[in-house]
Structures are given as structure tokens and as C-alpha cells.
Amino acid sequence: MTGQDPDSVPAPVPVPAPVRDPGLQPERTALAWRRTTLSCTVAAVLAARAALKEGTTALAVIACALCLLLWLGFLGVAHRRMTELAATSRPLRLPARAAATAALCTLALAVCATAMVF
């Protein structure tokens, strides 16, 4: 025994929670969304150009419309995400539905762009 009264022992001082420093992560994420949006825009424009240059067939018009629809879908998801990233210092997690939409639109645009090349 040390001879001290248990009531005289000082209470532990609470340690404040560390402040999260996001660094450049939000900026890198926004730049990645912009790069992907630019790539999708180029694919959609090239698809429209290829469809209109080679003659207007029903298949070319449908492929062009599909590419433009996919581009608009991805653009909507990307715009919402970039706006959210700019508005808050700690954005919410991207919902699974939005992530799946962005991934499917990107993949489908890549397939359409590849089909237009060949």
C-alpha cells in the first residue's frame, strides 16, 4: 500500500479525439471524377461522329442514342458526387446504387466505343 486514499487519486484527463485532416484526398477524388467524365464525353462524341459520318442507318442512330444516354447517366452521377465533394470536408460514402450506375455506364460506354472502332 502506498498510503494514499483511493478518493484522492486524480481522475484521468479525457484525451480529445484527433481532428481528421483529409489532406488532398477530396481534391484527388474530384479530379478522378473529372477525368472519367472527360473520357466518357470523348467516347460519346466519337460515337456520335462515327454514327453520323458513316451514314445514318437505324443501327447507327440506336448506338449513338445509347452512347449519349449512357453518357448522360454517368454525367448525372458524377455531377452529384463532385458537388457533394465540394460542399463538405467529409462527404458521405457513395451509395451502392450510384457506384453501380457509374461503373455500368463507364463499362457500357467503353464497349460502345470499342464497337464503333471496329
N, CA, C and O atoms as a GROMACS GRO file, in nm:
protein
  472
    1MET      N    1   0.082  -0.118   0.000
    1MET     CA    2   0.000   0.000   0.000
    1MET      C    3   0.086   0.124   0.000
    1MET      O    4   0.190   0.129   0.066
    2THR      N    5   0.043   0.222  -0.073
    2THR     CA    6   0.119   0.346  -0.081
    2THR      C    7   0.077   0.444   0.026
    2THR      O    8   0.147   0.543   0.048
    3GLY      N    9  -0.032   0.419   0.090
    3GLY     CA   10  -0.075   0.508   0.195
    3GLY      C   11  -0.165   0.619   0.144
    3GLY      O   12  -0.200   0.709   0.220
    4GLN      N   13  -0.202   0.616   0.019
    4GLN     CA   14  -0.290   0.719  -0.035
    4GLN      C   15  -0.434   0.673  -0.026
    4GLN      O   16  -0.466   0.554  -0.034
    5ASP      N   17  -0.518   0.770  -0.007
    5ASP     CA   18  -0.661   0.744  -0.003
    5ASP      C   19  -0.710   0.725  -0.146
    5ASP      O   20  -0.676   0.807  -0.232
    6PRO      N   21  -0.789   0.618  -0.177
    6PRO     CA   22  -0.835   0.597  -0.315
    6PRO      C   23  -0.918   0.713  -0.368
    6PRO      O   24  -0.925   0.732  -0.490
    7ASP      N   25  -0.980   0.790  -0.281
    7ASP     CA   26  -1.059   0.904  -0.327
    7ASP      C   27  -0.972   1.023  -0.367
    7ASP      O   28  -1.020   1.113  -0.435
    8SER      N   29  -0.847   1.024  -0.326
    8SER     CA   30  -0.760   1.138  -0.358
    8SER      C   31  -0.684   1.122  -0.489
    8SER      O   32  -0.610   1.212  -0.528
    9VAL      N   33  -0.700   1.009  -0.558
    9VAL     CA   34  -0.633   0.987  -0.685
    9VAL      C   35  -0.704   1.071  -0.791
    9VAL      O   36  -0.826   1.063  -0.804
   10PRO      N   37  -0.630   1.152  -0.867
   10PRO     CA   38  -0.696   1.236  -0.967
   10PRO      C   39  -0.757   1.153  -1.080
   10PRO      O   40  -0.704   1.049  -1.119
   11ALA      N   41  -0.869   1.201  -1.129
   11ALA     CA   42  -0.937   1.133  -1.240
   11ALA      C   43  -0.856   1.152  -1.367
   11ALA      O   44  -0.793   1.256  -1.387
   12PRO      N   45  -0.857   1.051  -1.454
   12PRO     CA   46  -0.782   1.066  -1.579
   12PRO      C   47  -0.843   1.178  -1.665
   12PRO      O   48  -0.965   1.196  -1.670
   13VAL      N   49  -0.756   1.249  -1.730
   13VAL     CA   50  -0.799   1.359  -1.816
   13VAL      C   51  -0.840   1.301  -1.951
   13VAL      O   52  -0.762   1.227  -2.012
   14PRO      N   53  -0.962   1.333  -1.999
   14PRO     CA   54  -1.002   1.279  -2.129
   14PRO      C   55  -0.917   1.337  -2.241
   14PRO      O   56  -0.887   1.456  -2.244
   15VAL      N   57  -0.880   1.251  -2.332
   15VAL     CA   58  -0.798   1.291  -2.446
   15VAL      C   59  -0.893   1.328  -2.560
   15VAL      O   60  -0.980   1.249  -2.596
   16PRO      N   61  -0.877   1.449  -2.617
   16PRO     CA   62  -0.966   1.487  -2.726
   16PRO      C   63  -0.943   1.398  -2.849
   16PRO      O   64  -0.832   1.354  -2.877
   17ALA      N   65  -1.051   1.376  -2.920
   17ALA     CA   66  -1.042   1.295  -3.042
   17ALA      C   67  -0.958   1.369  -3.145
   17ALA      O   68  -0.970   1.491  -3.158
   18PRO      N   69  -0.874   1.298  -3.217
   18PRO     CA   70  -0.791   1.366  -3.318
   18PRO      C   71  -0.878   1.424  -3.430
   18PRO      O   72  -0.978   1.364  -3.471
   19VAL      N   73  -0.838   1.538  -3.476
   19VAL     CA   74  -0.909   1.603  -3.585
   19VAL      C   75  -0.864   1.539  -3.715
   19VAL      O   76  -0.744   1.525  -3.740
   20ARG      N   77  -0.960   1.502  -3.797
   20ARG     CA   78  -0.927   1.436  -3.924
   20ARG      C   79  -0.879   1.539  -4.024
   20ARG      O   80  -0.947   1.638  -4.051
   21ASP      N   81  -0.762   1.515  -4.078
   21ASP     CA   82  -0.708   1.600  -4.183
   21ASP      C   83  -0.719   1.524  -4.314
   21ASP      O   84  -0.642   1.431  -4.338
   22PRO      N   85  -0.815   1.562  -4.399
   22PRO     CA   86  -0.833   1.485  -4.522
   22PRO      C   87  -0.721   1.503  -4.622
   22PRO      O   88  -0.711   1.428  -4.719
   23GLY      N   89  -0.635   1.603  -4.600
   23GLY     CA   90  -0.526   1.626  -4.694
   23GLY      C   91  -0.580   1.660  -4.831
   23GLY      O   92  -0.672   1.741  -4.844
   24LEU      N   93  -0.523   1.598  -4.932
   24LEU     CA   94  -0.565   1.624  -5.069
   24LEU      C   95  -0.658   1.517  -5.125
   24LEU      O   96  -0.688   1.516  -5.244
   25GLN      N   97  -0.704   1.426  -5.038
   25GLN     CA   98  -0.788   1.317  -5.086
   25GLN      C   99  -0.915   1.367  -5.156
   25GLN      O  100  -0.946   1.317  -5.264
   26PRO      N  101  -0.991   1.463  -5.100
   26PRO     CA  102  -1.110   1.509  -5.172
   26PRO      C  103  -1.078   1.570  -5.308
   26PRO      O  104  -1.153   1.552  -5.404
   27GLU      N  105  -0.965   1.642  -5.316
   27GLU     CA  106  -0.927   1.702  -5.444
   27GLU      C  107  -0.889   1.595  -5.546
   27GLU      O  108  -0.926   1.605  -5.663
   28ARG      N  109  -0.815   1.493  -5.501
   28ARG     CA  110  -0.778   1.383  -5.592
   28ARG      C  111  -0.902   1.309  -5.640
   28ARG      O  112  -0.910   1.270  -5.757
   29THR      N  113  -0.997   1.289  -5.551
   29THR     CA  114  -1.120   1.219  -5.589
   29THR      C  115  -1.198   1.301  -5.690
   29THR      O  116  -1.249   1.246  -5.788
   30ALA      N  117  -1.209   1.431  -5.668
   30ALA     CA  118  -1.281   1.518  -5.763
   30ALA      C  119  -1.210   1.518  -5.899
   30ALA      O  120  -1.276   1.515  -6.003
   31LEU      N  121  -1.077   1.520  -5.899
   31LEU     CA  122  -1.004   1.516  -6.026
   31LEU      C  123  -1.025   1.382  -6.098
   31LEU      O  124  -1.034   1.379  -6.220
   32ALA      N  125  -1.033   1.274  -6.023
   32ALA     CA  126  -1.059   1.143  -6.085
   32ALA      C  127  -1.197   1.141  -6.149
   32ALA      O  128  -1.214   1.087  -6.258
   33TRP      N  129  -1.296   1.198  -6.081
   33TRP     CA  130  -1.430   1.206  -6.140
   33TRP      C  131  -1.428   1.291  -6.267
   33TRP      O  132  -1.493   1.256  -6.366
   34ARG      N  133  -1.354   1.400  -6.265
   34ARG     CA  134  -1.347   1.486  -6.384
   34ARG      C  135  -1.279   1.415  -6.500
   34ARG      O  136  -1.325   1.425  -6.614
   35ARG      N  137  -1.170   1.343  -6.473
   35ARG     CA  138  -1.102   1.269  -6.579
   35ARG      C  139  -1.193   1.163  -6.640
   35ARG      O  140  -1.196   1.147  -6.762
   36THR      N  141  -1.265   1.092  -6.556
   36THR     CA  142  -1.354   0.989  -6.607
   36THR      C  143  -1.469   1.050  -6.686
   36THR      O  144  -1.510   0.996  -6.788
   37THR      N  145  -1.520   1.164  -6.639
   37THR     CA  146  -1.625   1.234  -6.713
   37THR      C  147  -1.574   1.280  -6.849
   37THR      O  148  -1.646   1.270  -6.948
   38LEU      N  149  -1.452   1.329  -6.854
   38LEU     CA  150  -1.394   1.371  -6.980
   38LEU      C  151  -1.378   1.252  -7.075
   38LEU      O  152  -1.406   1.263  -7.194
   39SER      N  153  -1.333   1.139  -7.023
   39SER     CA  154  -1.319   1.019  -7.106
   39SER      C  155  -1.454   0.974  -7.161
   39SER      O  156  -1.464   0.937  -7.278
   40CYS      N  157  -1.556   0.977  -7.078
   40CYS     CA  158  -1.690   0.938  -7.123
   40CYS      C  159  -1.743   1.036  -7.227
   40CYS      O  160  -1.810   0.996  -7.322
   41THR      N  161  -1.712   1.164  -7.210
   41THR     CA  162  -1.756   1.265  -7.307
   41THR      C  163  -1.689   1.241  -7.442
   41THR      O  164  -1.755   1.250  -7.546
   42VAL      N  165  -1.562   1.212  -7.440
   42VAL     CA  166  -1.490   1.184  -7.565
   42VAL      C  167  -1.548   1.060  -7.634
   42VAL      O  168  -1.566   1.060  -7.756
   43ALA      N  169  -1.577   0.956  -7.557
   43ALA     CA  170  -1.634   0.835  -7.615
   43ALA      C  171  -1.771   0.862  -7.677
   43ALA      O  172  -1.801   0.812  -7.785
   44ALA      N  173  -1.853   0.942  -7.609
   44ALA     CA  174  -1.987   0.973  -7.661
   44ALA      C  175  -1.977   1.060  -7.787
   44ALA      O  176  -2.052   1.038  -7.883
   45VAL      N  177  -1.888   1.157  -7.788
   45VAL     CA  178  -1.872   1.243  -7.906
   45VAL      C  179  -1.819   1.164  -8.024
   45VAL      O  180  -1.866   1.181  -8.137
   46LEU      N  181  -1.722   1.078  -8.001
   46LEU     CA  182  -1.669   0.996  -8.110
   46LEU      C  183  -1.773   0.898  -8.163
   46LEU      O  184  -1.776   0.870  -8.283
   47ALA      N  185  -1.857   0.847  -8.074
   47ALA     CA  186  -1.964   0.758  -8.119
   47ALA      C  187  -2.063   0.834  -8.207
   47ALA      O  188  -2.107   0.784  -8.311
   48ALA      N  189  -2.099   0.955  -8.166
   48ALA     CA  190  -2.191   1.036  -8.246
   48ALA      C  191  -2.128   1.072  -8.380
   48ALA      O  192  -2.194   1.068  -8.484
   49ARG      N  193  -2.002   1.105  -8.378
   49ARG     CA  194  -1.932   1.139  -8.503
   49ARG      C  195  -1.927   1.021  -8.598
   49ARG      O  196  -1.952   1.035  -8.718
   50ALA      N  197  -1.894   0.904  -8.544
   50ALA     CA  198  -1.886   0.784  -8.627
   50ALA      C  199  -2.023   0.747  -8.683
   50ALA      O  200  -2.034   0.704  -8.798
   51ALA      N  201  -2.127   0.764  -8.603
   51ALA     CA  202  -2.261   0.730  -8.649
   51ALA      C  203  -2.308   0.825  -8.759
   51ALA      O  204  -2.374   0.783  -8.854
   52LEU      N  205  -2.274   0.951  -8.747
   52LEU     CA  206  -2.318   1.048  -8.846
   52LEU      C  207  -2.230   1.051  -8.970
   52LEU      O  208  -2.276   1.086  -9.079
   53LYS      N  209  -2.104   1.015  -8.956
   53LYS     CA  210  -2.010   1.020  -9.067
   53LYS      C  211  -2.033   0.906  -9.166
   53LYS      O  212  -2.023   0.925  -9.288
   54GLU      N  213  -2.063   0.788  -9.115
   54GLU     CA  214  -2.075   0.670  -9.200
   54GLU      C  215  -2.214   0.655  -9.260
   54GLU      O  216  -2.242   0.552  -9.322
   55GLY      N  217  -2.298   0.749  -9.243
   55GLY     CA  218  -2.434   0.737  -9.296
   55GLY      C  219  -2.531   0.708  -9.183
   55GLY      O  220  -2.497   0.646  -9.082
   56THR      N  221  -2.650   0.753  -9.202
   56THR     CA  222  -2.748   0.739  -9.096
   56THR      C  223  -2.829   0.612  -9.119
   56THR      O  224  -2.926   0.610  -9.194
   57THR      N  225  -2.786   0.506  -9.051
   57THR     CA  226  -2.863   0.382  -9.052
   57THR      C  227  -2.934   0.371  -8.918
   57THR      O  228  -2.899   0.440  -8.822
   58ALA      N  229  -3.030   0.285  -8.911
   58ALA     CA  230  -3.106   0.268  -8.786
   58ALA      C  231  -3.014   0.218  -8.674
   58ALA      O  232  -3.025   0.263  -8.560
   59LEU      N  233  -2.926   0.127  -8.708
   59LEU     CA  234  -2.833   0.074  -8.607
   59LEU      C  235  -2.739   0.182  -8.556
   59LEU      O  236  -2.710   0.188  -8.437
   60ALA      N  237  -2.690   0.267  -8.646
   60ALA     CA  238  -2.601   0.376  -8.605
   60ALA      C  239  -2.672   0.475  -8.515
   60ALA      O  240  -2.614   0.523  -8.418
   61VAL      N  241  -2.795   0.506  -8.546
   61VAL     CA  242  -2.872   0.600  -8.464
   61VAL      C  243  -2.899   0.541  -8.326
   61VAL      O  244  -2.891   0.611  -8.226
   62ILE      N  245  -2.932   0.412  -8.321
   62ILE     CA  246  -2.958   0.347  -8.192
   62ILE      C  247  -2.830   0.342  -8.109
   62ILE      O  248  -2.834   0.368  -7.989
   63ALA      N  249  -2.717   0.309  -8.171
   63ALA     CA  250  -2.590   0.304  -8.099
   63ALA      C  251  -2.552   0.443  -8.048
   63ALA      O  252  -2.504   0.457  -7.936
   64CYS      N  253  -2.573   0.544  -8.130
   64CYS     CA  254  -2.542   0.682  -8.091
   64CYS      C  255  -2.632   0.725  -7.975
   64CYS      O  256  -2.584   0.785  -7.878
   65ALA      N  257  -2.760   0.694  -7.984
   65ALA     CA  258  -2.854   0.730  -7.877
   65ALA      C  259  -2.819   0.658  -7.748
   65ALA      O  260  -2.828   0.716  -7.640
   66LEU      N  261  -2.780   0.532  -7.758
   66LEU     CA  262  -2.740   0.456  -7.640
   66LEU      C  263  -2.616   0.517  -7.575
   66LEU      O  264  -2.611   0.532  -7.453
   67CYS      N  265  -2.518   0.553  -7.655
   67CYS     CA  266  -2.396   0.615  -7.602
   67CYS      C  267  -2.428   0.748  -7.533
   67CYS      O  268  -2.377   0.777  -7.425
   68LEU      N  269  -2.513   0.827  -7.595
   68LEU     CA  270  -2.548   0.955  -7.536
   68LEU      C  271  -2.629   0.938  -7.408
   68LEU      O  272  -2.612   1.015  -7.313
   69LEU      N  273  -2.716   0.839  -7.403
   69LEU     CA  274  -2.794   0.811  -7.283
   69LEU      C  275  -2.702   0.765  -7.169
   69LEU      O  276  -2.716   0.809  -7.056
   70LEU      N  277  -2.609   0.676  -7.201
   70LEU     CA  278  -2.512   0.631  -7.100
   70LEU      C  279  -2.427   0.748  -7.051
   70LEU      O  280  -2.398   0.758  -6.932
   71TRP      N  281  -2.388   0.834  -7.142
   71TRP     CA  282  -2.308   0.950  -7.105
   71TRP      C  283  -2.386   1.040  -7.011
   71TRP      O  284  -2.332   1.089  -6.911
   72LEU      N  285  -2.512   1.064  -7.040
   72LEU     CA  286  -2.595   1.148  -6.953
   72LEU      C  287  -2.612   1.085  -6.815
   72LEU      O  288  -2.611   1.156  -6.714
   73GLY      N  289  -2.628   0.953  -6.811
   73GLY     CA  290  -2.639   0.884  -6.682
   73GLY      C  291  -2.513   0.900  -6.599
   73GLY      O  292  -2.520   0.931  -6.480
   74PHE      N  293  -2.399   0.879  -6.661
   74PHE     CA  294  -2.273   0.895  -6.588
   74PHE      C  295  -2.252   1.041  -6.548
   74PHE      O  296  -2.206   1.069  -6.438
   75LEU      N  297  -2.286   1.132  -6.637
   75LEU     CA  298  -2.269   1.274  -6.607
   75LEU      C  299  -2.352   1.315  -6.486
   75LEU      O  300  -2.306   1.394  -6.403
   76GLY      N  301  -2.473   1.262  -6.474
   76GLY     CA  302  -2.558   1.292  -6.359
   76GLY      C  303  -2.496   1.243  -6.229
   76GLY      O  304  -2.493   1.317  -6.130
   77VAL      N  305  -2.447   1.119  -6.228
   77VAL     CA  306  -2.385   1.064  -6.108
   77VAL      C  307  -2.258   1.143  -6.074
   77VAL      O  308  -2.236   1.177  -5.957
   78ALA      N  309  -2.176   1.172  -6.173
   78ALA     CA  310  -2.051   1.243  -6.149
   78ALA      C  311  -2.076   1.385  -6.098
   78ALA      O  312  -2.007   1.432  -6.008
   79HIS      N  313  -2.173   1.452  -6.156
   79HIS     CA  314  -2.203   1.589  -6.113
   79HIS      C  315  -2.250   1.590  -5.968
   79HIS      O  316  -2.207   1.674  -5.889
   80ARG      N  317  -2.337   1.496  -5.933
   80ARG     CA  318  -2.385   1.490  -5.795
   80ARG      C  319  -2.269   1.463  -5.699
   80ARG      O  320  -2.262   1.523  -5.592
   81ARG      N  321  -2.179   1.373  -5.736
   81ARG     CA  322  -2.067   1.338  -5.648
   81ARG      C  323  -1.968   1.454  -5.635
   81ARG      O  324  -1.921   1.482  -5.525
   82MET      N  325  -1.936   1.520  -5.747
   82MET     CA  326  -1.842   1.633  -5.739
   82MET      C  327  -1.901   1.749  -5.660
   82MET      O  328  -1.828   1.818  -5.588
   83THR      N  329  -2.031   1.771  -5.671
   83THR     CA  330  -2.096   1.876  -5.593
   83THR      C  331  -2.089   1.843  -5.445
   83THR      O  332  -2.063   1.931  -5.363
   84GLU      N  333  -2.113   1.718  -5.411
   84GLU     CA  334  -2.106   1.675  -5.272
   84GLU      C  335  -1.964   1.687  -5.218
   84GLU      O  336  -1.944   1.727  -5.104
   85LEU      N  337  -1.865   1.652  -5.299
   85LEU     CA  338  -1.725   1.662  -5.255
   85LEU      C  339  -1.686   1.807  -5.230
   85LEU      O  340  -1.610   1.836  -5.137
   86ALA      N  341  -1.736   1.899  -5.312
   86ALA     CA  342  -1.702   2.040  -5.296
   86ALA      C  343  -1.775   2.104  -5.179
   86ALA      O  344  -1.727   2.201  -5.121
   87ALA      N  345  -1.892   2.051  -5.144
   87ALA     CA  346  -1.975   2.114  -5.042
   87ALA      C  347  -1.930   2.082  -4.899
   87ALA      O  348  -1.945   2.166  -4.810
   88THR      N  349  -1.874   1.965  -4.877
   88THR     CA  350  -1.839   1.926  -4.740
   88THR      C  351  -1.693   1.882  -4.734
   88THR      O  352  -1.634   1.839  -4.834
   89SER      N  353  -1.638   1.893  -4.615
   89SER     CA  354  -1.500   1.849  -4.598
   89SER      C  355  -1.493   1.698  -4.578
   89SER      O  356  -1.389   1.636  -4.602
   90ARG      N  357  -1.602   1.639  -4.536
   90ARG     CA  358  -1.608   1.493  -4.519
   90ARG      C  359  -1.736   1.442  -4.584
   90ARG      O  360  -1.839   1.428  -4.517
   91PRO      N  361  -1.730   1.415  -4.714
   91PRO     CA  362  -1.851   1.371  -4.784
   91PRO      C  363  -1.896   1.232  -4.740
   91PRO      O  364  -1.818   1.152  -4.688
   92LEU      N  365  -2.022   1.207  -4.761
   92LEU     CA  366  -2.077   1.076  -4.730
   92LEU      C  367  -2.025   0.972  -4.829
   92LEU      O  368  -1.977   1.007  -4.938
   93ARG      N  369  -2.034   0.847  -4.790
   93ARG     CA  370  -1.992   0.738  -4.878
   93ARG      C  371  -2.084   0.737  -5.001
   93ARG      O  372  -2.204   0.762  -4.991
   94LEU      N  373  -2.026   0.707  -5.115
   94LEU     CA  374  -2.103   0.697  -5.238
   94LEU      C  375  -2.200   0.580  -5.226
   94LEU      O  376  -2.158   0.467  -5.199
   95PRO      N  377  -2.330   0.606  -5.244
   95PRO     CA  378  -2.426   0.495  -5.233
   95PRO      C  379  -2.397   0.385  -5.335
   95PRO      O  380  -2.346   0.412  -5.444
   96ALA      N  381  -2.429   0.262  -5.298
   96ALA     CA  382  -2.400   0.148  -5.384
   96ALA      C  383  -2.470   0.161  -5.520
   96ALA      O  384  -2.414   0.123  -5.622
   97ARG      N  385  -2.590   0.215  -5.520
   97ARG     CA  386  -2.665   0.229  -5.645
   97ARG      C  387  -2.595   0.328  -5.739
   97ARG      O  388  -2.585   0.304  -5.859
   98ALA      N  389  -2.546   0.439  -5.683
   98ALA     CA  390  -2.475   0.538  -5.764
   98ALA      C  391  -2.343   0.481  -5.816
   98ALA      O  392  -2.305   0.505  -5.930
   99ALA      N  393  -2.274   0.407  -5.731
   99ALA     CA  394  -2.147   0.346  -5.774
   99ALA      C  395  -2.170   0.244  -5.884
   99ALA      O  396  -2.095   0.237  -5.981
  100ALA      N  397  -2.276   0.164  -5.870
  100ALA     CA  398  -2.308   0.065  -5.973
  100ALA      C  399  -2.348   0.134  -6.103
  100ALA      O  400  -2.309   0.089  -6.211
  101THR      N  401  -2.425   0.242  -6.094
  101THR     CA  402  -2.464   0.316  -6.214
  101THR      C  403  -2.343   0.373  -6.285
  101THR      O  404  -2.331   0.362  -6.407
  102ALA      N  405  -2.253   0.434  -6.210
  102ALA     CA  406  -2.132   0.492  -6.270
  102ALA      C  407  -2.047   0.383  -6.334
  102ALA      O  408  -1.996   0.402  -6.445
  103ALA      N  409  -2.030   0.271  -6.266
  103ALA     CA  410  -1.947   0.163  -6.320
  103ALA      C  411  -2.011   0.103  -6.447
  103ALA      O  412  -1.941   0.078  -6.545
  104LEU      N  413  -2.141   0.081  -6.444
  104LEU     CA  414  -2.208   0.023  -6.560
  104LEU      C  415  -2.207   0.118  -6.679
  104LEU      O  416  -2.186   0.075  -6.793
  105CYS      N  417  -2.228   0.247  -6.653
  105CYS     CA  418  -2.224   0.344  -6.763
  105CYS      C  419  -2.085   0.352  -6.823
  105CYS      O  420  -2.070   0.358  -6.946
  106THR      N  421  -1.983   0.352  -6.740
  106THR     CA  422  -1.846   0.358  -6.789
  106THR      C  423  -1.812   0.233  -6.871
  106THR      O  424  -1.753   0.243  -6.979
  107LEU      N  425  -1.848   0.117  -6.820
  107LEU     CA  426  -1.822  -0.007  -6.891
  107LEU      C  427  -1.898  -0.014  -7.023
  107LEU      O  428  -1.843  -0.053  -7.126
  108ALA      N  429  -2.025   0.025  -7.020
  108ALA     CA  430  -2.106   0.021  -7.143
  108ALA      C  431  -2.054   0.121  -7.245
  108ALA      O  432  -2.053   0.092  -7.365
  109LEU      N  433  -2.010   0.239  -7.200
  109LEU     CA  434  -1.952   0.336  -7.293
  109LEU      C  435  -1.823   0.283  -7.355
  109LEU      O  436  -1.796   0.304  -7.473
  110ALA      N  437  -1.744   0.213  -7.275
  110ALA     CA  438  -1.621   0.154  -7.329
  110ALA      C  439  -1.654   0.049  -7.434
  110ALA      O  440  -1.586   0.041  -7.537
  111VAL      N  441  -1.756  -0.031  -7.409
  111VAL     CA  442  -1.797  -0.132  -7.507
  111VAL      C  443  -1.848  -0.065  -7.634
  111VAL      O  444  -1.815  -0.107  -7.744
  112CYS      N  445  -1.930   0.040  -7.618
  112CYS     CA  446  -1.982   0.112  -7.735
  112CYS      C  447  -1.868   0.175  -7.815
  112CYS      O  448  -1.868   0.171  -7.938
  113ALA      N  449  -1.773   0.234  -7.744
  113ALA     CA  450  -1.660   0.298  -7.814
  113ALA      C  451  -1.578   0.195  -7.888
  113ALA      O  452  -1.532   0.220  -8.000
  114THR      N  453  -1.558   0.079  -7.827
  114THR     CA  454  -1.484  -0.027  -7.893
  114THR      C  455  -1.560  -0.079  -8.015
  114THR      O  456  -1.500  -0.106  -8.119
  115ALA      N  457  -1.690  -0.092  -8.002
  115ALA     CA  458  -1.772  -0.138  -8.115
  115ALA      C  459  -1.769  -0.038  -8.229
  115ALA      O  460  -1.772  -0.076  -8.346
  116MET      N  461  -1.763   0.091  -8.196
  116MET     CA  462  -1.758   0.194  -8.301
  116MET      C  463  -1.626   0.191  -8.376
  116MET      O  464  -1.620   0.222  -8.495
  117VAL      N  465  -1.520   0.154  -8.306
  117VAL     CA  466  -1.389   0.150  -8.371
  117VAL      C  467  -1.382   0.034  -8.470
  117VAL      O  468  -1.325   0.048  -8.578
  118PHE      N  469  -1.440  -0.078  -8.433
  118PHE     CA  470  -1.433  -0.196  -8.520
  118PHE      C  471  -1.555  -0.201  -8.603
  118PHE      O  472  -1.571  -0.293  -8.683
   0.00000   0.00000   0.00000
